[in-house]
Amino acid sequence: MSLLEISTLKDRRIHMVGIGGASMSGLAEMLVRDGFTVSGSDSADGYAIKRLLSLGIEIKIGHHPEMVKGAGLLVYSAAIAPTDPEREEAAKKNIPQMERAVLLGQLMKKSHEQLCVAGTHGKTTTSSMIAQILAETGRDPTVHLGGSLDAIGGSVRIGDKDLFVAEACEFNRSFHHMPVSFAVLLNIEEDHLDCYGTMDKVEEAYLIFLEQLPENGLVLALGKDERIRRVLSNLTPKDRKVLTFGEDDEDYTLSELEYNEKGNPSFTVRYRGEGLGQAQLSVPGYYNALHALAALAAAHQLNVPFDEAAASLSRFTGAHRRFEHTGTVRGMDLYHDYGHNPAEMRVAIDMAKLQNRRVIAVMQPHTFSRVKTLFNEYLTCTKKADITLVTDIFAAREVDPGDISTPMLVEGMRKHGVNAFHTPDFDSTEAWILINGKKNDLIITMGCGNINLLNEQMQRNAKESPV
């Protein structure tokens, strides 16, 4: 099915299952702006659905096999199983089906250059930083993000055909479908082992992705990451340009790192020992400094003057669902972070603790397979939080196997000194917070499922029933 070219379907309707997802909604918008007719369905309503409806896209909530009739192509994400009613109907009617990553790859091929940001963590933030810098300094990039960025008006930006900036997601080997001329590689850590099985296979997948670079392609990589170094050592041909970033003995370095009272970093950037200038961020934490260094290095390689790039980054306030301040309820500040594995959650809590306040972490574990694979890491990843609330596991694409559960997590957390409680659903979590929370607490919900809706629920209920 992937051999079908999207360019041949300008006179046919494209139906998208799971159209409200971060990537799918962006692709839908790109298709509409390119003159395609699009329809879609999703399991839940939300901001992305409302935006797509405003573009004239027909969308229904739930499963609607009848919508498939007459479509020239059905597009689905990796989370949509072949047993989905709409995919089954398309199969019955011999309507071609295309996975989301294949469609993205085909759209990217229209550009002369492709800058892809890959890695286990930080893809959305780093690609958003790069997109904002390039858009605000006149490069006019086309952009596809896994999140929403106010600076470009959403998750996509339609620019010229010179440069396409995109996240390169490793799940289901999606990034193997993406053309790439400039790869930014942030880290390689344990995740998606339900897909790969072993870390050796994960490293192999990153190598295959990088092997897609042309011989004059460029890699910008985190120098201290042992797995990255191993992958790069196997990259052929050897004449591809490889640059590193980090703190010590790298091509691009940050030094004189300091934090203000909000935890926002400032630092000096050097390229091969030569000072390029100062950067001051409006987002907190060490990892945002590292992401910013990667973004500034990428911009430097694309000949953006450093002062202009740094000025743009000083205005960067983050992509939505990335340590995002969503509101205040009873004097407690609500934040949300998309982090959905232990390493990402640990980073989010580190950022929260920079504010020197009591932190209540609300974890929504994501998929049974991930929880089983990374069980021991989950037990301590929120240890720096003062209190941890854990909801039931968000199944996403999976079926409950019956051998893993949130009470098992909470029991293990408590044995490791984590002050953890099981609050199964949104209502019980909200009730716990309203009873036990205190003015000036920082509440951070974490997960890539629907836990962000808890923030919306609490703010909505606070308006309807103010104390």
Buried (B, 14 or more C-beta within 10 A) or exposed (E): EBEBEBEEBEEBBBBBBBBBBBBBBBBBBBBBEEEBBBBBBBBEEBEBBEBBEEEEBBBBEEBBBEBBEEBBBBBBBBBBEEEBBBBBBBEEEEBBBBBBBBBBBBBBBBBEBBBBBBBBBBBBBBBBBBBBBBBBBEBBBBBBBBBBBEBBEBBBBEBEEEBBBBBBBBBBBBBBBBBBBBBBBBBBBBBBBBBBEEBEEBBBBBBEBBBBBEEEBBBBBBBBBEBBBBBBEEBEEEEBEBBBBBBEEBBBBBEEBEBEEEBBBBBBBBBEEEEBBBBBBBBBBBBBBBBBBBBBBBBBBBEBEBEBBBBBBBEBEBBBBBBBBBBBBBEBBBBBBBBBBBBBBBBBBBBBBBBEBBBBBBBBBBBBBBBBBBBEBBBBBBBBBBBBBBBBBBEBEBEEEEEBBBEBBBEBBBEEEBBBBBBEEBEBBBEBBBEEBEEEBBBBBBBBBBBBBBBBBBBEBBEEEEE
